[in-house]
Amino acid sequence: MQEHLTAVVIDELRAANWQRSQEGVPKGKQKPAPKPFPRPGVGGKTKRADKSSPERQEARQRSLRRAAERKRALASGEIT
């Protein structure tokens, strides 16, 4: 528990320092926010499908089909 609480404190301090360092910097030129400090015993790298994997491509196609169906239903007045 102590390690997790310490990680939370580290995250908050890093976020606060990042916010202060970005004051007055235009949005497009800001550095990315700091990544969370790793927690002990909490998953490491998660397995994430490659963008070109068949699973990700199929999920993308399903999403596009759902969006197209919803757009068609909205246009025809089936749903509001």
Distance bins in CASP14 RR format, pairs under 12 A and 6 or more apart:
PFRMAT RR
TARGET T0000
AUTHOR 0000-0000-0000
RMODE 2
METHOD distances of the structure
MODEL  1
1 7 0 0 0 0 0 1 0 0 0 0 0
1 8 0 0 0 0 0 1 0 0 0 0 0
1 39 0 0 0 0 0 1 0 0 0 0 0
1 40 0 0 0 0 0 1 0 0 0 0 0
2 8 0 0 0 0 0 1 0 0 0 0 0
2 9 0 0 0 0 0 1 0 0 0 0 0
2 39 0 0 0 0 0 1 0 0 0 0 0
2 40 0 0 0 0 1 0 0 0 0 0 0
3 9 0 0 0 0 0 1 0 0 0 0 0
3 10 0 0 0 0 0 1 0 0 0 0 0
3 37 0 0 0 0 1 0 0 0 0 0 0
3 38 0 0 0 0 1 0 0 0 0 0 0
3 39 1 0 0 1 0 0 0 0 0 0 0
3 40 1 0 1 0 0 0 0 0 0 0 0
3 41 0 0 0 0 1 0 0 0 0 0 0
3 42 0 0 0 0 0 1 0 0 0 0 0
4 10 0 0 0 0 0 1 0 0 0 0 0
4 11 0 0 0 0 0 1 0 0 0 0 0
4 36 0 0 0 0 0 1 0 0 0 0 0
4 37 0 0 0 0 1 0 0 0 0 0 0
4 38 0 0 0 0 0 1 0 0 0 0 0
4 39 1 0 1 0 0 0 0 0 0 0 0
4 40 1 0 0 1 0 0 0 0 0 0 0
4 41 0 0 0 0 1 0 0 0 0 0 0
4 42 0 0 0 0 1 0 0 0 0 0 0
5 11 0 0 0 0 0 1 0 0 0 0 0
5 12 0 0 0 0 0 1 0 0 0 0 0
5 37 0 0 0 0 0 1 0 0 0 0 0
5 39 0 0 0 0 0 1 0 0 0 0 0
5 40 0 0 0 0 0 1 0 0 0 0 0
6 12 0 0 0 0 0 1 0 0 0 0 0
6 13 0 0 0 0 0 1 0 0 0 0 0
6 37 0 0 0 0 1 0 0 0 0 0 0
6 38 0 0 0 0 0 1 0 0 0 0 0
6 39 0 0 0 0 1 0 0 0 0 0 0
6 40 0 0 0 0 1 0 0 0 0 0 0
7 13 0 0 0 0 0 1 0 0 0 0 0
7 14 0 0 0 0 0 1 0 0 0 0 0
7 35 0 0 0 0 0 1 0 0 0 0 0
7 36 1 0 0 1 0 0 0 0 0 0 0
7 37 1 0 1 0 0 0 0 0 0 0 0
7 38 1 0 0 1 0 0 0 0 0 0 0
7 39 1 0 1 0 0 0 0 0 0 0 0
7 40 1 0 0 1 0 0 0 0 0 0 0
7 41 0 0 0 0 0 1 0 0 0 0 0
7 42 0 0 0 0 1 0 0 0 0 0 0
8 14 0 0 0 0 0 1 0 0 0 0 0
8 15 0 0 0 0 0 1 0 0 0 0 0
8 36 0 0 0 0 1 0 0 0 0 0 0
8 37 0 0 0 0 1 0 0 0 0 0 0
8 39 0 0 0 0 1 0 0 0 0 0 0
9 15 0 0 0 0 0 1 0 0 0 0 0
9 16 0 0 0 0 0 1 0 0 0 0 0
9 37 0 0 0 0 1 0 0 0 0 0 0
10 16 0 0 0 0 0 1 0 0 0 0 0
10 17 0 0 0 0 0 1 0 0 0 0 0
10 34 0 0 0 0 1 0 0 0 0 0 0
10 35 0 0 0 0 0 1 0 0 0 0 0
10 36 0 0 0 0 1 0 0 0 0 0 0
10 37 1 0 1 0 0 0 0 0 0 0 0
10 38 0 0 0 0 1 0 0 0 0 0 0
10 39 0 0 0 0 0 1 0 0 0 0 0
11 17 0 0 0 0 0 1 0 0 0 0 0
11 18 0 0 0 0 0 1 0 0 0 0 0
11 33 0 0 0 0 0 1 0 0 0 0 0
11 34 1 0 0 1 0 0 0 0 0 0 0
11 35 0 0 0 0 1 0 0 0 0 0 0
11 36 1 0 1 0 0 0 0 0 0 0 0
11 37 1 0 1 0 0 0 0 0 0 0 0
11 38 0 0 0 0 0 1 0 0 0 0 0
11 39 0 0 0 0 1 0 0 0 0 0 0
12 18 0 0 0 0 0 1 0 0 0 0 0
12 19 0 0 0 0 0 1 0 0 0 0 0
12 34 0 0 0 0 0 1 0 0 0 0 0
12 36 0 0 0 0 0 1 0 0 0 0 0
12 37 0 0 0 0 1 0 0 0 0 0 0
13 19 0 0 0 0 0 1 0 0 0 0 0
13 20 0 0 0 0 0 1 0 0 0 0 0
13 34 0 0 0 0 1 0 0 0 0 0 0
13 37 0 0 0 0 1 0 0 0 0 0 0
14 20 0 0 0 0 0 1 0 0 0 0 0
14 21 0 0 0 0 0 1 0 0 0 0 0
14 31 0 0 0 0 0 1 0 0 0 0 0
14 32 0 0 0 0 0 1 0 0 0 0 0
14 33 0 0 0 0 1 0 0 0 0 0 0
14 34 1 0 1 0 0 0 0 0 0 0 0
14 35 0 0 0 0 1 0 0 0 0 0 0
14 36 0 0 0 0 1 0 0 0 0 0 0
14 37 1 0 0 1 0 0 0 0 0 0 0
15 21 0 0 0 0 0 1 0 0 0 0 0
15 22 0 0 0 0 0 1 0 0 0 0 0
15 32 0 0 0 0 0 1 0 0 0 0 0
15 33 1 0 0 1 0 0 0 0 0 0 0
15 34 1 0 0 1 0 0 0 0 0 0 0
15 35 0 0 0 0 0 1 0 0 0 0 0
15 36 0 0 0 0 1 0 0 0 0 0 0
15 37 0 0 0 0 0 1 0 0 0 0 0
16 22 0 0 0 0 0 1 0 0 0 0 0
16 23 0 0 0 0 0 1 0 0 0 0 0
16 33 0 0 0 0 0 1 0 0 0 0 0
16 34 0 0 0 0 0 1 0 0 0 0 0
17 23 0 0 0 0 0 1 0 0 0 0 0
17 31 0 0 0 0 0 1 0 0 0 0 0
17 33 0 0 0 0 0 1 0 0 0 0 0
17 34 0 0 0 0 1 0 0 0 0 0 0
18 25 0 0 0 0 0 1 0 0 0 0 0
18 30 0 0 0 0 1 0 0 0 0 0 0
18 31 1 0 0 1 0 0 0 0 0 0 0
18 32 0 0 0 0 1 0 0 0 0 0 0
18 33 1 0 1 0 0 0 0 0 0 0 0
18 34 1 0 1 0 0 0 0 0 0 0 0
18 35 0 0 0 0 0 1 0 0 0 0 0
19 25 0 0 0 0 0 1 0 0 0 0 0
19 30 0 0 0 0 0 1 0 0 0 0 0
19 31 0 0 0 0 0 1 0 0 0 0 0
19 33 0 0 0 0 1 0 0 0 0 0 0
19 34 0 0 0 0 0 1 0 0 0 0 0
21 29 0 0 0 0 0 1 0 0 0 0 0
21 30 0 0 0 0 1 0 0 0 0 0 0
21 31 1 0 0 1 0 0 0 0 0 0 0
21 32 0 0 0 0 0 1 0 0 0 0 0
21 33 0 0 0 0 0 1 0 0 0 0 0
21 34 0 0 0 0 0 1 0 0 0 0 0
22 28 0 0 0 0 0 1 0 0 0 0 0
22 29 0 0 0 0 1 0 0 0 0 0 0
22 30 1 0 1 0 0 0 0 0 0 0 0
22 31 1 0 0 1 0 0 0 0 0 0 0
22 32 0 0 0 0 0 1 0 0 0 0 0
22 33 0 0 0 0 1 0 0 0 0 0 0
22 34 0 0 0 0 0 1 0 0 0 0 0
23 30 0 0 0 0 1 0 0 0 0 0 0
24 30 0 0 0 0 1 0 0 0 0 0 0
25 31 0 0 0 0 1 0 0 0 0 0 0
36 42 0 0 0 0 1 0 0 0 0 0 0
36 44 0 0 0 0 0 1 0 0 0 0 0
38 44 1 0 0 1 0 0 0 0 0 0 0
38 45 0 0 0 0 0 1 0 0 0 0 0
47 53 0 0 0 0 0 1 0 0 0 0 0
47 55 0 0 0 0 0 1 0 0 0 0 0
48 55 0 0 0 0 0 1 0 0 0 0 0
48 56 0 0 0 0 1 0 0 0 0 0 0
49 55 1 0 1 0 0 0 0 0 0 0 0
49 56 1 0 1 0 0 0 0 0 0 0 0
49 57 0 0 0 0 1 0 0 0 0 0 0
49 58 0 0 0 0 0 1 0 0 0 0 0
49 59 0 0 0 0 1 0 0 0 0 0 0
49 60 0 0 0 0 0 1 0 0 0 0 0
50 56 1 0 0 1 0 0 0 0 0 0 0
50 57 0 0 0 0 1 0 0 0 0 0 0
51 57 0 0 0 0 1 0 0 0 0 0 0
51 59 0 0 0 0 0 1 0 0 0 0 0
51 60 0 0 0 0 1 0 0 0 0 0 0
52 58 0 0 0 0 0 1 0 0 0 0 0
52 60 0 0 0 0 0 1 0 0 0 0 0
53 59 0 0 0 0 1 0 0 0 0 0 0
53 60 0 0 0 0 0 1 0 0 0 0 0
54 60 0 0 0 0 0 1 0 0 0 0 0
54 61 0 0 0 0 0 1 0 0 0 0 0
55 61 0 0 0 0 0 1 0 0 0 0 0
55 62 0 0 0 0 0 1 0 0 0 0 0
56 62 0 0 0 0 0 1 0 0 0 0 0
56 63 0 0 0 0 0 1 0 0 0 0 0
57 63 0 0 0 0 0 1 0 0 0 0 0
57 64 0 0 0 0 0 1 0 0 0 0 0
58 64 0 0 0 0 0 1 0 0 0 0 0
58 65 0 0 0 0 0 1 0 0 0 0 0
59 65 0 0 0 0 0 1 0 0 0 0 0
59 66 0 0 0 0 0 1 0 0 0 0 0
60 66 0 0 0 0 0 1 0 0 0 0 0
60 67 0 0 0 0 0 1 0 0 0 0 0
61 67 0 0 0 0 0 1 0 0 0 0 0
61 68 0 0 0 0 0 1 0 0 0 0 0
62 68 0 0 0 0 0 1 0 0 0 0 0
62 69 0 0 0 0 0 1 0 0 0 0 0
63 69 0 0 0 0 0 1 0 0 0 0 0
63 70 0 0 0 0 0 1 0 0 0 0 0
64 70 0 0 0 0 0 1 0 0 0 0 0
64 71 0 0 0 0 0 1 0 0 0 0 0
65 71 0 0 0 0 0 1 0 0 0 0 0
65 72 0 0 0 0 0 1 0 0 0 0 0
66 72 0 0 0 0 0 1 0 0 0 0 0
66 73 0 0 0 0 0 1 0 0 0 0 0
67 73 0 0 0 0 0 1 0 0 0 0 0
67 74 0 0 0 0 0 1 0 0 0 0 0
68 74 0 0 0 0 0 1 0 0 0 0 0
68 75 0 0 0 0 0 1 0 0 0 0 0
69 75 0 0 0 0 0 1 0 0 0 0 0
69 76 0 0 0 0 0 1 0 0 0 0 0
69 78 0 0 0 0 1 0 0 0 0 0 0
69 79 0 0 0 0 0 1 0 0 0 0 0
70 76 0 0 0 0 0 1 0 0 0 0 0
70 77 0 0 0 0 0 1 0 0 0 0 0
70 78 0 0 0 0 1 0 0 0 0 0 0
70 79 1 0 0 1 0 0 0 0 0 0 0
70 80 0 0 0 0 0 1 0 0 0 0 0
71 77 0 0 0 0 0 1 0 0 0 0 0
71 78 0 0 0 0 0 1 0 0 0 0 0
71 79 0 0 0 0 0 1 0 0 0 0 0
72 78 0 0 0 0 1 0 0 0 0 0 0
72 79 0 0 0 0 1 0 0 0 0 0 0
73 79 1 0 1 0 0 0 0 0 0 0 0
73 80 0 0 0 0 1 0 0 0 0 0 0
74 80 1 0 0 1 0 0 0 0 0 0 0
END
